[in-house]
Amino acid sequence: MAKRNLIPIIIIVFSFITSESKAQSYQHQLGVRMGSYDQALSTGFTYRYFFKEDKAIEAIIDLNKPASFGVLYEEFKPLQVTDGLKWFYGAGGFASIKGHELLGITGILGLDYQFAGDLPLNVSVDWKPELNLIDYVGFRGSTVGVSLRLGFAGTKK
């Protein structure tokens, strides 16, 4: 299928996703993460699943060399500044799937904003330090990342 044929399909799917999005929280969020180059989990794809209104599991796939995969448990707390803005924290682990034998733990602390209305867009900025434990022991504390996600399978919470 040609790439230009995908555009109408994406527009139709996006219309269904956004048609009932007012005052909803999105249980599933899928998007991209852009972060510091020297991290195991820096730039790649992100998927977040909310199993409770304020608790989620996030998976990050980084396709840099070496490709890595990580999972984080995250908790969200509202900020009274504006609707849709929350701060969050969490922890998890990561492993490389090719290249160097990397295995480690990671934490996360950040701000998260869910746009209201018909736009199922989520934006987050975070600090995600990593402690590598296998191949070598090393701490990387300078990573900052930005994630953009689309929400889908909306459920009212």
N, C-alpha and C positions, 0 to 999 in steps of 0.2 A: 504494500500500500504506500503510495507516495505521501511525503510529509505534508503537502498542502491539503490532502484529503483528511488528515487528522484534525485540522483546525475546526471544521464544522462540528465534528464529533466532540471535541473539547468544549466548544461553546455550548452545545446542547447539554452535556453532562454538568458543566458549570452552572447552567440555568436551573437544572433540577436541584443542585446542591444549595443554591442561594435562594430558591423560591420560598422556603419556609424558615429562613435563618434568623428572623427577628427574635431577640431576647432568648437566644439559645446558646448553650455551651456545646462545644464540639468534642465528642468523646474520642475521635480520631483526628490526628493532625499529621500531615505528610508534607515534607519540604526539603529545603537545602540549608546547609550550615556552612558559613565561611569563617575560618579562624586562623590562628597563628600557624605558620608552616611547620614549626619544629615539634608539634604535638603528634601523638599517635592518633588521636581523634580530633582532627582540626577542620578540614574541609571535605564535605561529602553530603550524604543524604541523612535525614533525620525523620523518625516516626515516633510520635508520642501517643500513648493510649491512657486515657483517664479512666481508672477503675472506680474512683470516687470523685466528687466535685473538686477536691483539693489535693488529690494524690494521683500520680501518674508514673508510668514506666516509659522511658525514652530509649530508643535504640538508635545508634549512630553508626553509619558505615562510611569509612574513609577510604577512598580508592587511590590515595597516594602510595608511594613506595616506602615501606611495605603497606599493603592494604590491611586495614584493621577494622575490628568490630567491637562495639562496646554497648553496655546496657547500664542505665542509671535509674535509681528510684528517686522520685522528686516529690516534694511537698510544696504547696502554693499557699500564700497568705495575701489577702487583699490589702491594697494601699488605699487610703481614703482620698487620695489626690484626684482621681478621676475613675469613672466606671471602666472596667475592663483591664485595669492595671494591677498587677500582682507582683510580689517578689517571691522568689523560690530558692530552694536549696535541695541538695541531695548528694548521693554517692553511688558508686558502682564500680565496675571493672571493665577491662579491655584486653584484647588479645590480637596479635597480628595473624593473618591467615596465609601470608606468603612472605618470603624474604626473611628478615631477622626474626628470631624467636622472641617476640616481646609479649610480656604478660604483666599486668599491673592493676592498680586501683586509681580511681579518679573521684574527685568531688566536683560540685557545681554550685554556683551562687549567682543569681541574676535577677533581671527584671523581665516581665512578660506582659505583653499587651494583646488583647483580643479585640479586634475591631467589631463594633456593633452594627446592627442593621443587615443589609443585604450583602455585605462583604465578609466572607468567611476567612479573612486573613489574620494570621497570628504572627507577631514579631517578638523576638526575644534577644536580649543582649546578656551575655554571661561571662563569668570568669570560671575556668575549668582547669584547675591544677591536676597534674598527673604524677604518680609515683610508679616508675617502672621497677619491677622486681626480678624479671628473668631476661636474660641475655646479659644485662648489666643492671646495677642499681643506680637509678638516677631520678632526680626530682625536677620537673618542669613546672614552674609556677607562673610563667608570664603569659599564658594563653588567654586571649579574649576572643569571643566568637559572637557572630550575629546569625540568627536563624530566621528564615521566612517559611511559614507553613500555611497550607490550605486546610481548613477544617472540613470534615465530612462526617456522615452518619450522625447528624446532630440529634441530641437527645436533650430534652428540657431537664435541667437539674435544679 
